[in-house]
Amino acid sequence: MRKRFSLIGFILEKKALCAVFTVATVILSVAAPLKSYIIQWLLDSGSKTEALQYMASGMGIILLSHIAEYISRDSFARMATKSIEQIRMKLMDVQMHKTMKKYLEENTGDMLSVLTNDMRLLCDGYYMGIFNIIMWGSMGIVALVMLAVISPFILVCAVVLCLLPLLVPKLTAEDLSRKKKAYSEDTAGYTGKVGELLKGEEALITANASSYCIRVHGEAAVSNQKKDYGMRKITNSISVISSLVSWIPNIMILFVGVFMVFEGKITMGYLVTINSLVAFVISPFRAVAGSYAGIKSSSAIKKKIEEMLNLESPETGTQAIAGFSEIVLENVSFAYPGKDRPALNEINFTVRSHEKIAIVGSSGSGKSSLMKLLYRYYEDYGGRISVNGINMHDIHLGSYYDNAAMVPQTPFLFSDTIYNNLCLYRAYPMEQVLRAVEISGLTDFIESQPEGLQTILHENGRNLSGGQVQRIAIARAVLHKCGLLLADEITSNLDVITTDGIMKNLLKLDCAVVVITHDIFGEYMSGFDRIYYLEDGQIKEQGDLDMLLGLHGRFYELYQTINSMDMKRGKYNEHEKTYVARTIF
């Protein structure tokens, strides 16, 4: 049976720290209220010697109380912060096991908010709320027992009057919960919007559109500030009203105690003790009430996080594949959610071991959709896709990705060393790393860097050229030693010389390669075993370059259009042909 995760479970599994916390809290719950007797002992002592003895005992109790409090707080803080770390790790594990489709449907700001803001609210509101209830509650209970020993009547008065401060947080818990939930949701939106603006900062700067950033960020910031203030406003109200109400039992019990002194039922020393013990009842009960309200108000966030922790991993099949021999698409059709028109319609497509395949077609023809199905972005398609004769649905996702790799049009690089960007913290022999660097054409670049493979890259490779970014992505895929490499328009933003080098390197790889490209006029096109021409979600033409040109079809027309174009100053050069080809496509 699959283990179910709960937030309290992360605390309880730390048995050694729980034991230390329990022992320290028990000592504290007795020692802290016992400090209330010190003044009474001194006032009622019969001699200087006895007073000195009581003073020494009092100092010992005070020291023991503070040592126990430190150990109690520290042990629980270690449990809470370690639990937050484990929850974050588990949430990231769940995130990494989501399907690509699920990832694309989600707002990354939601997860960022959960891992940052929600974790803070969880630690402060839920975990520390539990701590305060245990610590202050135990002190309050011991103080009540001590009051009962002195005067049962005072005990009854204290219990009845101390219920008043408890009512305020209870009555406001639901409203506070709504405010916290609204703040959490709005912070997720704010985080997502800020992330989007920072990623698009280059576009905004070059368009001189700082007003867009200021306006959009300003609206999101104002909304988040209002939600934050709304939450803090009700929290402050609870604190002030509870403080005001807590003075009532304090004064009333002191008033009753004074009359008991006049009647000779207790001494003045005991009155001081009673007054101090009542404070040890009122303050803890007030803290317990506030913490209870905090826990209740965190219930929505707690529920959300526990649901995320216990998300079932998607069913991705159970069979494993060893290597890659072929992938076959039979009558495959696919439509994006909410779209009536299919992106792909009755596609029949085959890639065998070590074949080099090019997919071409105009924008919207279905090229990228086909590539996404090959890399299992989506599983809800019609028809059948099989790998090595096994239905793709039956192959475990991890096993498939062990044998396939993809180089997207805009690869992502991390703010880390070139080496770590290549290896992604997997262990590879250095000769294998250098071989991947050589195949991808990175050798000269890396040798020109003072730190070589240990050169730190800026966020998403902003200190690299487009060609260097693509080469690192290709080297990463080559290092993976996959049997199938998919490349989605990786040269669309590169110059002709860089494009030529990258395409030729891909054709040399010791694996099957499927490339989406607009650049159909380079000499490397003759190196592909087959070229598929897509139009309106269907394969209209297929064959090698000579075969397609011999058909005199749509591919031939585009090819001839570019090659027959004249300019006033003469024929297009290769750079200009490539530019025009990309424009037409």
C-alpha positions as CSV (number, residue, x, y, z in Angstrom):
1,M,0.0,0.0,0.0
2,R,1.3,3.4,-1.0
3,K,2.5,5.6,2.0
4,R,0.2,8.6,2.5
5,F,2.0,11.8,3.5
6,S,0.7,14.1,6.2
7,L,2.3,17.3,7.5
8,I,2.2,16.1,11.1
9,G,3.8,12.8,9.9
10,F,6.9,14.6,8.9
11,I,7.3,15.9,12.5
12,L,6.5,12.6,14.2
13,E,9.0,10.5,12.2
14,K,11.8,12.4,13.9
15,K,11.7,10.2,17.0
16,A,14.9,11.3,18.7
17,L,14.1,15.0,18.4
18,C,10.5,14.3,19.5
19,A,11.8,12.6,22.6
20,V,14.1,15.5,23.4
21,F,11.3,18.0,22.8
22,T,8.9,16.1,25.0
23,V,11.3,15.8,28.0
24,A,12.3,19.5,27.7
25,T,8.7,20.6,27.4
26,V,7.6,18.6,30.5
27,I,10.4,20.1,32.6
28,L,9.5,23.6,31.3
29,S,5.8,23.1,32.0
30,V,6.6,22.5,35.6
31,A,9.5,24.8,36.2
32,A,8.0,27.9,34.5
33,P,4.8,28.1,36.7
34,L,6.9,27.1,39.7
35,K,8.7,30.5,39.4
36,S,5.5,32.1,40.6
37,Y,6.2,30.7,44.1
38,I,9.6,32.4,44.5
39,I,8.3,35.7,45.8
40,Q,5.9,34.0,48.2
41,W,8.7,31.8,49.5
42,L,10.8,34.9,50.2
43,L,7.9,36.9,51.7
44,D,6.9,34.0,54.0
45,S,10.4,32.9,54.9
46,G,11.1,32.7,58.7
47,S,14.8,33.7,58.6
48,K,17.6,35.1,56.5
49,T,19.1,31.7,56.1
50,E,15.8,30.3,54.9
51,A,15.4,33.3,52.5
52,L,18.8,32.6,51.1
53,Q,17.9,29.0,50.6
54,Y,14.7,30.0,48.8
55,M,16.6,32.5,46.7
56,A,19.1,29.8,45.6
57,S,16.3,27.4,44.9
58,G,14.5,30.1,42.9
59,M,17.6,30.9,40.9
60,G,18.0,27.2,40.1
61,I,14.3,27.0,39.0
62,I,14.7,30.1,36.8
63,L,17.9,28.7,35.2
64,L,16.3,25.2,34.6
65,S,13.2,26.8,33.1
66,H,15.2,28.8,30.6
67,I,17.4,25.9,29.7
68,A,14.4,23.7,29.2
69,E,12.7,26.4,27.1
70,Y,15.7,26.8,24.8
71,I,16.0,23.0,24.3
72,S,12.2,22.8,23.7
73,R,12.2,25.6,21.1
74,D,15.4,24.5,19.4
75,S,14.4,20.8,19.1
76,F,11.0,21.7,17.6
77,A,12.5,24.4,15.3
78,R,14.9,21.7,14.0
79,M,12.0,19.3,13.4
80,A,9.9,22.0,11.7
81,T,12.6,23.3,9.4
82,K,13.7,19.8,8.5
83,S,10.1,18.9,7.8
84,I,9.8,22.0,5.5
85,E,12.9,20.9,3.7
86,Q,11.5,17.3,3.2
87,I,8.2,18.6,2.0
88,R,9.9,20.8,-0.5
89,M,12.0,17.9,-1.7
90,K,8.9,15.7,-2.0
91,L,6.9,18.4,-3.8
92,M,9.8,18.7,-6.3
93,D,9.8,15.0,-6.7
94,V,6.1,15.0,-7.5
95,Q,6.6,17.9,-9.9
96,M,9.4,16.0,-11.8
97,H,7.1,13.0,-12.2
98,K,4.3,14.9,-13.8
99,T,3.5,14.3,-17.4
100,M,4.7,17.0,-19.9
101,K,1.1,17.7,-20.7
102,K,0.3,18.4,-17.1
103,Y,3.4,20.6,-16.8
104,L,2.4,22.7,-19.8
105,E,-1.1,23.2,-18.5
106,E,0.1,24.6,-15.1
107,N,1.3,28.0,-14.1
108,T,4.8,27.8,-12.8
109,G,4.0,30.6,-10.4
110,D,1.7,28.3,-8.5
111,M,4.5,25.9,-7.6
112,L,6.9,28.8,-6.9
113,S,4.4,30.2,-4.5
114,V,3.9,26.9,-2.7
115,L,7.6,26.3,-2.3
116,T,8.2,29.8,-0.9
117,N,5.2,31.7,0.5
118,D,3.0,28.7,1.4
119,M,6.0,27.0,3.1
120,R,6.5,30.1,5.3
121,L,2.8,30.3,6.2
122,L,2.8,26.5,6.9
123,C,5.9,26.8,9.2
124,D,4.7,29.9,11.0
125,G,1.0,29.1,11.1
126,Y,0.7,25.3,11.3
127,Y,3.9,23.9,12.8
128,M,4.7,26.7,15.2
129,G,1.0,26.7,16.1
130,I,1.3,23.1,17.2
131,F,4.4,24.0,19.2
132,N,2.7,26.9,21.0
133,I,-0.3,24.7,21.8
134,I,1.9,22.0,23.3
135,M,4.3,24.3,25.2
136,W,1.9,26.9,26.4
137,G,-0.9,24.5,26.9
138,S,1.2,22.3,29.2
139,M,2.3,25.3,31.3
140,G,-1.3,26.4,31.6
141,I,-2.5,23.0,32.8
142,V,0.3,22.8,35.4
143,A,-0.5,26.3,36.5
144,L,-4.2,25.4,36.9
145,V,-3.2,22.4,39.1
146,M,-1.1,24.7,41.3
147,L,-4.0,27.1,41.6
148,A,-6.3,24.2,42.7
149,V,-3.8,23.4,45.4
150,I,-3.9,27.0,46.7
151,S,-7.6,27.6,46.3
152,P,-10.3,25.6,44.4
153,F,-12.5,28.7,44.4
154,I,-9.7,30.7,42.6
155,L,-9.3,27.8,40.2
156,V,-13.0,27.9,39.2
157,C,-12.9,31.7,38.8
158,A,-9.8,31.4,36.6
159,V,-11.2,28.7,34.4
160,V,-14.5,30.6,33.8
161,L,-12.9,34.0,33.2
162,C,-10.1,32.6,31.0
163,L,-12.6,31.3,28.5
164,L,-13.3,34.8,27.4
165,P,-10.0,35.3,25.5
166,L,-10.5,31.9,23.8
167,L,-13.7,33.1,22.1
168,V,-12.1,35.8,20.0
169,P,-9.8,33.7,17.8
170,K,-12.4,31.0,17.5
171,L,-15.0,33.5,16.2
172,T,-12.5,34.9,13.7
173,A,-10.7,31.7,12.6
174,E,-12.9,31.2,9.5
175,D,-12.5,34.7,8.3
176,L,-8.7,34.5,8.8
177,S,-8.6,31.3,6.9
178,R,-10.3,32.9,3.9
179,K,-7.9,35.8,4.0
180,K,-4.9,33.5,4.1
181,K,-6.2,31.4,1.3
182,A,-6.9,34.6,-0.8
183,Y,-3.4,35.8,0.0
184,S,-1.8,32.5,-1.0
185,E,-3.7,32.3,-4.3
186,D,-2.9,36.0,-5.1
187,T,0.8,35.4,-4.3
188,A,0.9,32.5,-6.7
189,G,-0.4,34.8,-9.4
190,Y,2.0,37.6,-8.5
191,T,5.0,35.2,-8.5
192,G,4.0,33.8,-11.9
193,K,3.6,37.3,-13.3
194,V,6.9,38.5,-12.0
195,G,8.6,35.4,-13.4
196,E,7.0,36.1,-16.8
197,L,8.1,39.8,-16.8
198,L,11.7,38.9,-15.9
199,K,11.9,36.2,-18.6
200,G,10.5,38.8,-21.1
201,E,12.7,41.6,-19.9
202,E,14.9,41.5,-23.0
203,A,11.8,42.0,-25.2
204,L,10.6,44.9,-23.1
205,I,13.9,46.7,-23.0
206,T,14.5,46.4,-26.7
207,A,11.0,47.5,-27.4
208,N,11.4,50.5,-25.0
209,A,8.3,49.2,-23.3
210,S,9.1,49.7,-19.6
211,S,5.6,51.1,-19.2
212,Y,4.2,47.7,-19.8
213,C,6.3,46.1,-17.1
214,I,5.5,48.9,-14.6
215,R,1.8,48.7,-15.3
216,V,1.4,44.9,-15.2
217,H,3.7,44.6,-12.2
218,G,2.1,47.5,-10.4
219,E,-1.4,46.0,-10.8
220,A,-0.2,42.6,-9.5
221,A,1.8,44.2,-6.6
222,V,-1.2,46.3,-5.6
223,S,-3.5,43.3,-5.6
224,N,-1.0,41.3,-3.5
225,Q,-0.5,44.1,-1.1
226,K,-4.3,44.4,-0.5
227,K,-4.5,40.6,0.2
228,D,-1.5,40.8,2.5
229,Y,-2.9,43.8,4.4
230,G,-6.3,42.1,4.7
231,M,-4.7,39.1,6.3
232,R,-2.6,41.1,8.6
233,K,-5.4,43.4,9.6
234,I,-7.6,40.6,10.9
235,T,-4.5,39.1,12.7
236,N,-3.8,42.4,14.4
237,S,-7.5,42.8,15.4
238,I,-7.4,39.3,17.0
239,S,-4.2,40.1,18.9
240,V,-5.5,43.5,20.3
241,I,-9.0,42.3,21.2
242,S,-7.6,39.1,22.9
243,S,-5.1,41.3,24.9
244,L,-7.9,43.6,26.0
245,V,-10.2,40.7,27.0
246,S,-7.4,38.9,28.8
247,W,-7.1,41.8,31.3
248,I,-10.6,41.2,32.6
249,P,-9.9,37.8,34.4
250,N,-6.6,39.1,35.6
251,I,-8.2,42.1,37.5
252,M,-11.2,40.1,38.7
253,I,-9.1,37.3,40.2
254,L,-6.8,39.8,41.8
255,F,-9.9,41.5,43.3
256,V,-11.2,38.2,44.7
257,G,-7.7,37.4,46.1
258,V,-7.5,40.7,48.0
259,F,-10.7,39.9,49.8
260,M,-9.4,36.5,50.7
261,V,-6.3,38.2,52.2
262,F,-8.5,40.5,54.3
263,E,-10.4,37.4,55.5
264,G,-7.2,35.6,56.5
265,K,-7.7,32.7,54.1
266,I,-4.4,33.3,52.3
267,T,-1.2,35.3,52.9
268,M,0.0,38.3,50.9
269,G,2.7,36.0,49.6
270,Y,0.1,33.6,48.3
271,L,-1.8,36.5,46.7
272,V,1.4,37.4,44.7
273,T,1.7,33.7,43.8
274,I,-1.9,33.5,42.7
275,N,-1.5,36.6,40.6
276,S,1.5,35.2,38.9
277,L,-0.1,31.8,38.4
278,V,-3.1,33.4,36.8
279,A,-0.8,35.1,34.4
280,F,0.6,31.6,33.6
281,V,-3.0,30.5,32.9
282,I,-4.2,33.6,30.9
283,S,-1.1,34.1,28.7
284,P,-0.8,30.4,27.8
285,F,-4.5,30.1,27.1
286,R,-4.3,33.2,25.0
287,A,-1.3,31.8,23.1
288,V,-3.1,28.5,22.7
289,A,-6.2,30.2,21.3
290,G,-4.2,32.3,18.9
291,S,-2.2,29.2,17.8
292,Y,-5.4,27.2,17.3
293,A,-6.8,30.0,15.1
294,G,-3.5,30.0,13.2
295,I,-3.8,26.2,12.6
296,K,-7.4,26.5,11.6
297,S,-6.7,29.4,9.2
298,S,-3.9,27.3,7.7
299,S,-6.2,24.4,7.0
300,A,-6.8,25.4,3.3
301,I,-3.0,25.6,2.7
302,K,-2.4,22.4,4.6
303,K,-5.0,20.6,2.6
304,K,-3.6,21.9,-0.7
305,I,-0.1,20.8,0.2
306,E,-1.1,17.4,1.4
307,E,-3.1,16.8,-1.8
308,M,0.0,17.8,-3.8
309,L,2.2,15.5,-1.7
310,N,-0.1,12.5,-2.3
311,L,-0.7,13.0,-6.0
312,E,-0.6,9.7,-7.7
313,S,2.1,9.4,-10.3
314,P,0.6,9.2,-13.8
315,E,0.3,5.8,-15.3
316,T,3.1,5.6,-18.0
317,G,3.3,1.9,-18.6
318,T,5.4,-0.7,-16.9
319,Q,7.5,-2.2,-19.7
320,A,11.1,-1.2,-20.3
321,I,13.0,-1.0,-23.5
322,A,16.7,-1.8,-24.0
323,G,17.9,0.4,-26.9
324,F,16.0,1.7,-29.9
325,S,15.3,-0.1,-33.1
326,E,12.3,1.7,-34.5
327,I,9.3,3.9,-33.7
328,V,6.1,3.5,-35.9
329,L,3.1,5.8,-36.0
330,E,0.0,4.1,-37.5
331,N,-3.0,6.3,-38.5
332,V,-2.2,8.7,-35.7
333,S,-4.5,11.7,-35.2
334,F,-4.2,14.3,-32.5
335,A,-6.1,17.5,-31.5
336,Y,-5.2,19.9,-28.8
337,P,-7.8,20.2,-25.9
338,G,-10.6,22.5,-26.9
339,K,-9.7,22.5,-30.6
340,D,-12.1,21.1,-33.1
341,R,-9.6,20.9,-35.9
342,P,-6.9,18.2,-35.5
343,A,-3.3,19.2,-35.5
344,L,-2.4,15.8,-37.0
345,N,-4.7,13.6,-39.2
346,E,-4.0,10.0,-40.0
347,I,-0.2,10.2,-39.8
348,N,1.8,7.1,-40.8
349,F,5.4,7.6,-40.0
350,T,8.4,5.4,-39.3
351,V,11.9,6.0,-37.9
352,R,14.4,3.1,-37.8
353,S,17.7,2.7,-36.0
354,H,20.3,5.2,-37.2
355,E,18.0,6.8,-39.8
356,K,18.2,10.5,-40.3
357,I,14.8,12.0,-40.9
358,A,13.8,15.6,-41.8
359,I,10.3,17.0,-41.2
360,V,9.4,20.2,-43.2
361,G,6.3,22.2,-43.8
362,S,4.8,25.6,-43.3
363,S,3.9,27.0,-39.9
364,G,0.9,25.3,-38.5
365,S,1.4,22.2,-40.7
366,G,1.7,19.9,-37.6
367,K,5.5,19.5,-37.5
368,S,5.9,20.5,-33.8
369,S,2.8,18.5,-32.8
370,L,4.3,15.4,-34.4
371,M,7.6,16.0,-32.5
372,K,5.7,16.3,-29.2
373,L,3.9,13.0,-29.8
374,L,7.3,11.4,-30.5
375,Y,8.6,12.7,-27.2
376,R,5.4,11.8,-25.3
377,Y,4.2,15.3,-24.5
378,Y,0.7,14.0,-25.0
379,E,-0.7,10.5,-24.6
380,D,-4.3,11.2,-25.7
381,Y,-4.0,10.6,-29.5
382,G,-5.9,8.4,-31.9
383,G,-4.2,5.5,-33.7
384,R,-1.1,3.6,-32.4
385,I,2.5,4.5,-31.7
386,S,4.8,1.6,-31.1
387,V,8.5,1.5,-30.1
388,N,10.4,-1.6,-30.8
389,G,7.0,-3.3,-31.5
390,I,5.6,-2.3,-28.0
391,N,2.7,0.1,-27.7
392,M,4.1,3.4,-26.4
393,H,1.4,3.5,-23.7
394,D,2.8,0.3,-22.2
395,I,6.4,1.7,-22.0
396,H,7.5,3.2,-18.7
397,L,8.2,6.9,-19.3
398,G,11.6,6.8,-17.6
399,S,12.7,3.9,-19.7
400,Y,11.6,5.7,-22.9
401,Y,13.5,8.9,-21.9
402,D,16.6,6.7,-21.2
403,N,16.6,5.9,-24.9
404,A,15.3,9.1,-26.4
405,A,16.5,12.7,-26.2
406,M,15.2,16.0,-27.5
407,V,16.9,19.3,-28.4
408,P,14.2,22.0,-28.4
409,Q,14.2,25.1,-30.5
410,T,15.1,27.2,-27.4
411,P,17.1,24.9,-25.0
412,F,17.3,25.8,-21.4
413,L,20.7,26.3,-19.7
414,F,21.1,26.6,-15.9
415,S,23.2,29.1,-14.0
416,D,25.9,26.6,-13.4
417,T,29.1,25.3,-15.0
418,I,29.2,24.1,-18.6
419,Y,30.1,20.7,-17.3
420,N,27.1,20.5,-15.0
421,N,24.9,21.8,-17.8
422,L,26.1,18.9,-20.0
423,C,26.0,16.1,-17.4
424,L,23.1,17.4,-15.3
425,Y,24.8,15.8,-12.2
426,R,24.9,12.3,-13.9
427,A,28.3,10.5,-13.8
428,Y,30.0,10.2,-17.1
429,P,33.7,9.3,-17.9
430,M,35.6,12.4,-18.9
431,E,36.5,10.9,-22.3
432,Q,32.8,10.5,-23.0
433,V,32.2,14.1,-22.1
434,L,35.0,15.3,-24.3
435,R,33.7,13.2,-27.1
436,A,30.3,14.8,-26.9
437,V,31.9,18.2,-26.8
438,E,33.8,17.3,-30.0
439,I,30.8,15.9,-31.9
440,S,28.7,19.0,-31.1
441,G,31.5,21.4,-32.2
442,L,32.1,22.9,-28.8
443,T,35.8,22.1,-28.5
444,D,37.2,25.4,-29.7
445,F,34.8,27.4,-27.6
446,I,35.5,25.5,-24.4
447,E,39.3,25.7,-25.0
448,S,38.9,29.5,-25.3
449,Q,37.4,29.8,-21.9
450,P,39.8,30.4,-18.9
451,E,37.9,27.9,-16.8
452,G,37.2,25.4,-19.6
453,L,34.3,23.1,-18.7
454,Q,34.1,24.7,-15.3
455,T,33.1,28.1,-16.8
456,I,30.0,29.4,-15.1
457,L,27.1,30.2,-17.5
458,H,24.7,33.1,-16.8
459,E,21.0,32.4,-16.3
460,N,19.7,30.4,-19.4
461,G,23.1,31.0,-21.2
462,R,22.7,34.7,-21.6
463,N,26.5,35.1,-22.0
464,L,26.5,32.7,-25.0
465,S,25.6,33.0,-28.6
466,G,22.6,31.1,-30.0
467,G,24.9,28.6,-31.8
468,Q,26.8,27.9,-28.5
469,V,23.6,27.3,-26.6
470,Q,22.4,24.9,-29.3
471,R,25.7,23.1,-29.3
472,I,25.6,22.6,-25.5
473,A,22.1,21.2,-25.9
474,I,23.2,18.8,-28.6
475,A,26.2,17.7,-26.5
476,R,23.9,17.1,-23.6
477,A,21.8,14.9,-25.8
478,V,24.8,13.1,-27.3
479,L,26.2,12.5,-23.8
480,H,22.9,10.8,-22.9
481,K,23.8,8.1,-25.5
482,C,20.2,7.9,-26.7
483,G,19.0,5.7,-29.6
484,L,16.6,8.5,-30.9
485,L,17.4,12.2,-31.0
486,L,14.7,14.7,-31.8
487,A,15.6,18.2,-32.8
488,D,12.8,20.8,-33.1
489,E,13.8,23.8,-35.4
490,I,17.1,24.2,-33.5
491,T,18.6,26.3,-36.3
492,S,15.7,28.7,-37.0
493,N,17.5,31.7,-35.3
494,L,21.0,30.9,-36.4
495,D,23.2,32.1,-39.2
496,V,23.9,30.0,-42.2
497,I,27.4,28.9,-41.3
498,T,26.4,27.9,-37.8
499,T,23.3,26.1,-39.2
500,D,25.4,24.2,-41.7
501,G,27.8,23.1,-39.0
502,I,25.1,21.9,-36.6
503,M,23.1,20.1,-39.2
504,K,26.2,18.2,-40.5
505,N,27.1,17.2,-36.9
506,L,23.5,15.9,-36.4
507,L,23.8,13.7,-39.5
508,K,27.1,12.2,-38.1
509,L,25.5,11.1,-34.8
510,D,25.5,7.4,-34.1
511,C,21.7,7.2,-33.5
512,A,18.4,7.8,-35.2
513,V,17.8,11.6,-35.7
514,V,14.5,13.4,-36.5
515,V,14.9,17.0,-37.3
516,I,12.3,19.7,-37.9
517,T,13.8,22.3,-40.2
518,H,13.0,25.3,-42.4
519,D,16.4,25.3,-43.9
520,I,15.8,22.9,-46.8
521,F,18.4,24.5,-49.2
522,G,21.6,23.5,-47.5
523,E,23.7,20.8,-49.1
524,Y,23.2,18.7,-45.9
525,M,19.6,18.0,-47.0
526,S,20.9,15.2,-49.3
527,G,22.2,13.5,-46.2
528,F,18.7,12.7,-44.8
529,D,17.4,9.2,-45.5
530,R,13.9,10.5,-45.8
531,I,12.2,13.9,-45.8
532,Y,8.5,14.2,-44.8
533,Y,6.6,17.2,-46.1
534,L,3.6,18.1,-43.9
535,E,0.6,20.3,-44.8
536,D,-2.6,20.7,-42.8
537,G,-1.7,18.0,-40.4
538,Q,-1.1,15.4,-43.0
539,I,2.0,13.9,-44.7
540,K,1.7,15.0,-48.3
541,E,5.1,13.9,-49.6
542,Q,7.9,11.7,-48.4
543,G,11.2,10.4,-49.7
544,D,14.9,11.4,-50.0
545,L,15.8,14.8,-51.5
546,D,16.2,13.4,-55.1
547,M,12.9,11.6,-54.9
548,L,11.0,14.7,-53.6
549,L,12.5,16.9,-56.3
550,G,11.6,14.2,-58.9
551,L,7.9,14.3,-57.8
552,H,7.6,17.9,-58.9
553,G,5.1,18.5,-56.0
554,R,4.8,21.1,-53.3
555,F,8.3,20.5,-51.9
556,Y,9.8,20.8,-55.4
557,E,7.9,24.1,-56.0
558,L,9.2,25.7,-52.8
559,Y,12.7,24.4,-53.5
560,Q,12.6,25.8,-57.1
561,T,11.1,29.1,-56.0
562,I,14.0,29.9,-53.8
563,N,16.7,28.6,-56.2
564,S,15.2,30.5,-59.2
565,M,14.8,33.9,-57.4
566,D,16.9,36.7,-58.8
567,M,17.7,40.0,-57.3
568,K,18.6,43.2,-59.1
569,R,22.3,42.6,-58.3
570,G,22.1,38.8,-59.1
571,K,21.3,35.5,-57.6
572,Y,20.6,35.1,-53.9
573,N,23.5,33.8,-51.9
574,E,23.1,30.9,-49.5
575,H,22.4,33.2,-46.6
576,E,19.7,35.0,-48.4
577,K,18.1,31.8,-49.7
578,T,17.9,30.5,-46.2
579,Y,16.4,33.7,-45.0
580,V,13.7,33.6,-47.7
581,A,13.0,30.0,-47.1
582,R,12.4,30.6,-43.4
583,T,10.1,33.5,-44.4
584,I,8.1,31.4,-46.8
585,F,7.8,28.5,-44.3
